[in-house]
Amino acid sequence: MVDPTSDLNEDVPEEEAPECAVCGESLAENPDHRVVTWVDEESVRIEHFCGDDCRDSWQE
């Protein structure tokens, strides 16, 4: 499922696109990216991942 609020599928330049929190890969051309969002001490935190493997290794 594509997040309809995401700018990643709308010609975001690679230098402005988020990078995977684990391997550093640019997510500009990655349709399989994953995002984890959580609240930490009243602040919203977001991490981007290039796929399930990087997300799973970050969560461990």
KEFI-863049 format. One record per residue: residue in three letters; z, x, y of N, C-alpha, C, O in turn. Coordinates in steps of 0.2 Angstrom, whole numbers, plus 5000, padded with zeros to 4 digits. Example, Ala and Ser with C-alpha at 12.3 -4.5 7.8 and 13.67 -1.06 7.14 Angstrom:
<rs>
ALA503950664972503950624978503950664984504250714983/SER503550644989503650684995503950645000504050675006/
</rs>
This chain:
<rs>
MET500050044994500050005000500050045006500450095007/VAL499650035011499650065017500050035022500049975023/ASP500450075026500950045031500450025037500150075040/PRO500449965039500049945044500249975051499849965056/THR500849995051501050025058500950105058501050135063/SER500650135053500550205053499950225056499350185056/ASP499950275060499350305064498950355059498450375062/LEU499150365053498850415049498150405047497750445046/ASN497950345047497350325045496850305051496350275050/GLU497050325057496650315063496550375067496650375073/ASP496150425063495950485066496450525070496350545076/VAL497050535067497550575070497350645069497150665063/PRO497250685074497050755073497550795069498150775069/GLU497350845065497750875060498350915063498950915060/GLU498250935069498850975072499350925075499950945076/GLU499250865075499750815078499950775072500450735073/ALA499750775066499950735060500550765057500650825058/PRO501050725054501650755051501450795045500950795043/GLU501950835044501850885038502350865032502850835034/CYS502150875026502650865021503250905022503250965023/ALA503850875021504450905022504650955016505051005017/VAL504250955011504351005005503851065006504051125006/CYS503251045005502751105005502351115011502051165012/GLY502451075017502151085023501451065024501151085029/GLU501151035019500451015019500350955025500850915025/SER499850965028499750915033499550845030499150845025/LEU499750795033499650725030499050695034498950635032/ALA498650725038498150695041497650665037497350615038/GLU497450695031496950675027497250655020496850655015/ASN497850635020498150615013498350545013498850525016/PRO497950505009498050435009498650415004498950365004/ASP498950465001499450454996500150474999500650484995/HIS500250485005500850515008501350465007501250405006/ARG501950485007502650445006503050455012503050515015/VAL503450405014503950415019504550385017504650335014/VAL505150425019505850405017506150395024506150445028/THR506450335025506750325031507550305030507650265025/TRP507950325034508650315033509050315040508850345044/VAL509650285040510050295046510650345044510950335039/ASP510750385049511250435049511550445055511350465060/GLU512250425055512650425061512350385067512250415072/GLU512050325066511750285071511050305073510850285078/SER510750355070510150375072509650365066509850375060/VAL509050345067508550335062508250405060508050445065/ARG508250425054507950485052507350475047507350425044/ILE506850515048506150505044505950565041505950615045/GLU505750565035505450625032504750605029504750555026/HIS504250645029503650635027503450675021503750735020/PHE503150655016502950695010502250675008501950625009/CYS501950735005501250725003501150684996500550664995/GLY501650674993501650624987502250624983502850644986/ASP502250584978502850574974503250634972503850634972/ASP502850684969503150744967503650784972504150794971/CYS503350784978503750824983504350774986504850804987/ARG504250714986504750664988505350664983505950674984/ASP505150664976505650674971506050734971506650734970/SER505650794972506050854972506550864978507050894978/TRP506350834984506750824990507350784989507950804991/GLN507350734985507850684984508350714979508950694979/GLU508150764975508550794970509050844973509450874970/
</rs>
